[in-house]
Every structure is written in structure tokens, then in C-alpha cells.
Amino acid sequence: MAVPLRDESELEEPVIAAICEGDRYAFEEFVRRQEAWVRAVIFSVLGRPDGVDDVAQNVWTSVWQRISKLRDTRSWRAWLHQLARNAAIDAGREHTRRRFWGRAASIAAIEPSASSGGVDQRLTNDDERRDVLAAIQGLPAIYREPFVLRHMNDWSYRQISEVMGLPVDAVETRLVRARRLLREVLAGRVEQNNVTSR
């Protein structure tokens, strides 16, 4: 008789129980296994790579401090997703405030930059990667978050729907719209690069 495969959430339940008992080794192992998708959630909310390290550190500190209050260990993934998402939202607000006041304070010191027109550049792989990353960062958060979870972390539609609290068809719709927006943005950048390289 075949033994049914257990969901990853079930496999983490004993680890979470050990963490609640203060087992630092279990915590380090849990962080190692969950770090990639937590960072992806943070990136998808922030929309930029800078700041992800700091927010992730704050998330893991919060996990260590709060995990013993988790009522249902089976819901750890949704709990951790919400924790990461909220921390990223808070960090984004703080970044926006600092950027606004920094610009306001230095607006008089800004000088117009010289144009570098006429330089013929071909797209390199690094340039293409930068363009794709910039296009992903430019997606509205409602589309960026499921896109990053699906295409950068290989999550299933079901997993995304569970952590985002959405029906699977809503996840599918958001992914279709995200892909369409990316195609439009990237097509526009290729056309722009072709025009400037003539």
C-alpha cells in the first residue's frame, strides 16, 4: 500500500513545536528551509531588492519571539506569510516617508544632469535581467506578489491562494494580468532600445 505524501506544512509541525520549546537548532533549520519564499514575499511587497535583508531579519526575529503564540501549528505558512507581508508593508511606508523628506530637504541642491544621447548600446544579458527585474518591480503589488511566488519560487496556485487568502481562480487571474503587463512593458523597452540604437 502506498503511503500518501505529506504536505510540507505537516512536515514542519514537529519543527515548530521544537521552536516553541526554545530549540535554536530547529529554528535555524526552519529559517534555512523557509528563507527563500519569505524573502520573495518581502520583495514582492517592497517592489525593490534593497531593504529585503533588513526586513527578513526583522521577520525572523518576530517569528522567534511570537511563534509560541501560534494557536494552530498547521496554519504556520499563512501566519508566516502575513508576518512577512506586514513587515514589508511597514518598511515600505518608512522608506517612502524617508524618501519624501529627503527629496524635500535637498530639492534646491539638485542640478539637471547632462544627457548622454547618441550612445549605441546593445542589450546584454545583464541589461535584459535588469529590465525584467525593473518590470517586475513596476508591477502593481496586487499582481507582483503572486507573480513572484509562482515564477520565482515555483509555488502552486493552491499554495498562493492559501497564503494570500484568495480563491485559486483569483490567483490565476492575477497571474494572467501580471504576465500581460510584463509583456507590454518589456515589449516597450525593446522597441525603445531598438529606436535609440539606430
C-alpha positions as CSV (number, residue, x, y, z in Angstrom):
1,M,0.0,0.0,0.0
2,A,1.3,3.4,-1.0
3,V,1.9,5.9,1.8
4,P,0.3,9.3,0.9
5,L,2.8,12.1,0.7
6,R,2.6,14.6,3.5
7,D,2.2,18.2,2.8
8,E,5.2,20.4,3.6
9,S,3.2,22.2,6.3
10,E,2.6,18.9,8.1
11,L,6.4,18.1,8.0
12,E,7.2,21.4,9.7
13,E,4.8,21.0,12.6
14,P,7.2,19.0,14.8
15,V,9.9,21.6,14.0
16,I,7.6,24.4,15.0
17,A,6.8,22.5,18.3
18,A,10.5,22.3,19.0
19,I,11.0,26.0,18.3
20,C,8.2,26.8,20.7
21,E,10.2,24.9,23.3
22,G,13.2,27.1,22.6
23,D,15.2,24.8,20.3
24,R,17.5,27.2,18.4
25,Y,18.8,24.5,16.1
26,A,15.2,23.7,15.0
27,F,14.7,27.4,14.4
28,E,17.9,27.8,12.3
29,E,16.8,24.8,10.2
30,F,13.3,26.2,9.8
31,V,14.8,29.6,8.7
32,R,17.1,27.8,6.2
33,R,14.2,25.9,4.6
34,Q,11.7,28.8,4.5
35,E,14.1,31.8,3.9
36,A,13.7,31.8,0.1
37,W,10.0,32.2,-0.1
38,V,9.8,34.6,2.8
39,R,12.3,36.9,1.0
40,A,10.3,36.6,-2.1
41,V,7.2,37.8,-0.3
42,I,9.1,40.7,1.1
43,F,10.5,41.6,-2.3
44,S,7.1,41.3,-3.9
45,V,5.6,43.8,-1.4
46,L,8.6,46.2,-1.3
47,G,9.0,46.1,-5.1
48,R,12.7,46.6,-4.8
49,P,15.6,44.5,-3.7
50,D,17.2,46.9,-1.3
51,G,15.8,46.5,2.2
52,V,14.9,42.8,1.8
53,D,17.7,41.7,4.1
54,D,16.7,44.1,6.9
55,V,13.0,43.2,6.7
56,A,13.8,39.5,6.6
57,Q,15.9,39.8,9.7
58,N,13.0,41.6,11.4
59,V,10.6,38.9,10.3
60,W,12.8,36.1,11.7
61,T,13.2,38.0,15.0
62,S,9.5,38.3,15.2
63,V,9.0,34.6,14.4
64,W,11.3,33.6,17.2
65,Q,9.5,35.9,19.7
66,R,5.9,35.1,18.6
67,I,5.8,31.5,17.3
68,S,4.8,30.2,20.7
69,K,1.6,32.2,20.4
70,L,0.6,30.5,17.2
71,R,-2.7,28.8,18.0
72,D,-2.8,26.3,15.2
73,T,0.6,25.0,14.1
74,R,-1.0,23.7,10.8
75,S,-1.5,27.3,9.8
76,W,2.1,28.3,10.2
77,R,2.6,29.1,6.5
78,A,-0.3,31.6,6.3
79,W,0.9,33.1,9.6
80,L,4.5,33.5,8.4
81,H,3.3,34.9,5.1
82,Q,1.2,37.5,6.9
83,L,4.1,38.4,9.2
84,A,6.5,38.9,6.3
85,R,3.9,40.8,4.3
86,N,3.1,43.2,7.2
87,A,6.8,43.8,7.9
88,A,7.4,44.6,4.3
89,I,4.4,47.0,4.2
90,D,5.7,48.8,7.3
91,A,9.2,49.0,5.8
92,G,7.8,50.3,2.5
93,R,5.9,53.1,4.3
94,E,9.0,54.0,6.3
95,H,11.1,54.1,3.0
96,T,8.5,56.3,1.4
97,R,8.5,58.7,4.3
98,R,12.3,59.0,4.3
99,R,12.5,59.4,0.6
100,F,9.9,62.1,0.6
101,W,11.5,64.1,3.3
102,G,15.0,63.6,1.8
103,R,13.8,64.9,-1.5
104,A,12.1,67.8,0.0
105,A,15.2,68.8,2.0
106,S,17.5,68.6,-1.0
107,I,15.4,69.9,-3.8
108,A,17.2,73.2,-4.1
109,A,20.6,71.4,-4.4
110,I,19.5,69.3,-7.4
111,E,21.2,70.2,-10.7
112,P,19.9,69.0,-14.1
113,S,22.1,66.1,-15.4
114,A,23.7,66.2,-18.8
115,S,22.2,64.0,-21.4
116,S,24.2,61.1,-22.7
117,G,22.4,60.9,-26.0
118,G,23.7,59.1,-29.1
119,V,25.5,56.2,-27.3
120,D,24.9,53.0,-29.2
121,Q,24.4,50.1,-26.7
122,R,23.2,46.6,-27.4
123,L,21.3,44.7,-24.8
124,T,23.4,42.3,-22.8
125,N,22.2,39.5,-20.6
126,D,22.7,41.8,-17.5
127,D,20.8,44.6,-19.2
128,E,17.9,42.2,-20.0
129,R,17.9,40.8,-16.4
130,R,17.8,44.4,-15.1
131,D,14.9,45.2,-17.5
132,V,13.0,42.2,-16.4
133,L,13.6,42.9,-12.7
134,A,12.6,46.5,-13.2
135,A,9.4,45.4,-15.0
136,I,8.6,43.0,-12.1
137,Q,9.3,45.8,-9.6
138,G,7.0,48.1,-11.6
139,L,4.0,45.7,-11.4
140,P,1.2,46.7,-9.0
141,A,1.6,44.9,-5.7
142,I,-1.7,43.0,-6.3
143,Y,0.0,41.3,-9.3
144,R,3.6,41.3,-8.2
145,E,3.1,39.2,-5.1
146,P,1.5,36.2,-6.8
147,F,3.9,36.5,-9.7
148,V,7.0,36.3,-7.6
149,L,5.6,33.4,-5.6
150,R,4.7,31.5,-8.7
151,H,7.6,32.2,-11.1
152,M,10.5,32.9,-8.8
153,N,9.6,30.4,-6.0
154,D,7.7,27.8,-8.0
155,W,4.7,27.8,-5.7
156,S,1.5,26.1,-6.8
157,Y,-1.7,28.1,-7.4
158,R,-3.1,26.4,-4.3
159,Q,-0.2,27.4,-2.1
160,I,-0.5,31.0,-3.3
161,S,-4.3,31.0,-2.8
162,E,-3.9,29.7,0.8
163,V,-1.3,32.3,1.9
164,M,-3.0,35.2,0.2
165,G,-6.5,34.2,1.3
166,L,-7.8,34.2,-2.3
167,P,-9.7,31.7,-4.4
168,V,-7.5,29.8,-6.8
169,D,-9.2,31.4,-9.8
170,A,-8.4,34.9,-8.4
171,V,-4.7,33.8,-8.3
172,E,-4.9,32.6,-11.9
173,T,-6.5,35.9,-13.0
174,R,-3.8,38.0,-11.2
175,L,-1.1,35.9,-12.8
176,V,-2.5,36.3,-16.3
177,R,-2.7,40.0,-15.8
178,A,0.8,40.2,-14.4
179,R,2.2,38.3,-17.4
180,R,0.3,40.6,-19.8
181,L,1.6,43.7,-18.1
182,L,5.1,42.4,-18.2
183,R,4.9,41.5,-21.8
184,E,3.6,45.1,-22.6
185,V,6.3,46.8,-20.5
186,L,9.1,44.6,-21.9
187,A,7.9,45.0,-25.5
188,G,8.0,48.7,-25.0
189,R,11.6,48.6,-23.7
190,V,12.8,46.5,-26.6
191,E,11.2,49.0,-29.0
192,Q,12.7,51.9,-27.2
193,N,16.2,50.2,-27.3
194,N,15.8,49.5,-31.0
195,V,14.9,53.1,-31.7
196,T,17.8,54.5,-29.7
197,S,20.3,52.1,-31.3
198,R,19.6,53.3,-34.8
